[in-house]
Amino acid sequence: YPPLELEPPPLVAAGMQKGDLALYRRALTCRHSNFGIAAVAYLRRIVENRTNFLIDLIATRLQEEDSTSPLLLRVEEVKKDRRFSEKIEFAADLLPKSVRPGGQNPISTLHSLTSEALHGLSDEESVDIFDRCQLAFEHVIKRLKQDQDEDQEFKDAMKTLTEKATKKPSPSK
């Protein structure tokens, strides 16, 4: 009690493709069965699959906060790189301050913890690692996706208001 969840929060699910949702459910099933190494492996695969999406979300946020950042010039180049470690390090560097609560970088934490769990910890120890990784993963995805959605809603509302203001008939004398 409460029952174990096998579904990610809606904002996290919105940032995943159908195949990644299936992997996430498997990760949660493994975690709840105390198969920590498998749970971490599934989570890491999702992160690998969604790294380019994550980089795009981060780059969009950074563009709004610091459009002169030299990191923005490397986004497309890094997305083409096949090495996960390079992409995740870049995403960690690119992550804007607004998504680093207390100055902590959840992406760097995610990478180091998954590597640690996959390369030498027990299932029991890896369950703890999975829990921390899940927290970091969901925080970043939810925060960036929510910001993106709210920004788009604001832009749409402002566009509508602007269109209404320009169509308003001028008062006659």
Summary of the structure (lengths in Angstrom):
residues: 173
radius of gyration: 19.8
end to end distance: 71.3
largest distance: 82.3
contacts: 493
relative contact order: 0.14
helix: 79%
strand: 0%
